[in-house]
Amino acid sequence: MAEGWTRHLKSDCIEPYSAGIEVHGINPLAVKAMAEAGVDISGQRSKHADELKDVAFDYVITVCDNAHESCPIFGGKAKVTHIGFDDPPRLAKEAKTEQEALNCYRRVRDEIRAFVETLPGVLGK
């Protein structure tokens, strides 16, 4: 969702990449929640951080605690920053209905959007 929001809101000044320490595939509830907000992430794919090891990043932003604790080392001048968001699949695990699960994704979607709207200024240069 973070890559989708960044592409949607900040493509004029940020080239976003998204990867994790595990590859899970794109979550259909994330696709649905983002589509409701007018952002199509259906063409994105789950990538492992190793796929991006040769990219010279200015910033690496981890968005979940698991990634923050296990974040690989990025060479060069990349400044690593952690902005913690709840993990929607973990939140939705106890949901009794799809609607209840989708509400978890909606909340995190909106929190991520609010953060992305502050970029790049919030990172300081």
Residue pairs with C-beta under 8 A, 6 or more apart in sequence:
1 30
1 33
1 34
1 41
1 88
1 105
1 108
1 109
1 112
2 16
2 18
2 61
2 63
2 112
2 115
2 116
3 16
3 17
3 18
3 41
3 44
4 34
4 39
4 40
4 41
4 44
5 34
5 39
5 109
5 112
5 113
5 116
6 14
6 16
6 116
6 119
7 16
8 38
8 39
9 113
9 116
9 117
10 16
10 116
10 119
10 120
13 120
14 119
14 120
17 47
17 52
17 55
17 57
18 44
18 47
19 47
19 48
19 49
19 51
19 52
20 46
20 47
20 48
20 49
20 67
21 48
21 49
21 66
21 67
21 70
21 71
21 72
22 48
23 46
23 47
23 48
24 46
25 45
25 46
26 41
26 42
26 44
26 45
26 46
27 88
27 89
27 105
29 88
29 92
29 98
29 101
29 102
29 105
30 41
30 88
30 105
30 109
31 41
31 42
32 102
32 105
33 88
33 102
33 105
33 106
33 109
34 40
34 41
34 109
35 41
35 42
36 106
37 109
37 110
37 113
49 71
49 72
50 72
53 72
53 74
56 76
56 77
56 78
57 74
57 76
57 78
58 77
58 78
58 79
59 78
59 79
59 80
59 81
59 120
59 123
60 71
60 74
60 78
60 79
60 80
60 81
61 80
61 81
61 82
61 83
61 123
62 68
62 71
62 80
62 81
62 82
62 83
63 82
63 83
63 84
63 85
63 112
64 84
64 85
64 87
65 84
65 87
66 87
68 82
68 84
71 80
74 80
79 123
81 123
83 115
85 108
85 111
85 112
85 115
86 104
86 107
86 108
86 111
87 108
88 104
88 105
88 108
91 104
91 107
91 108
92 100
92 101
92 102
92 104
92 105
95 101
95 103
95 104
115 122
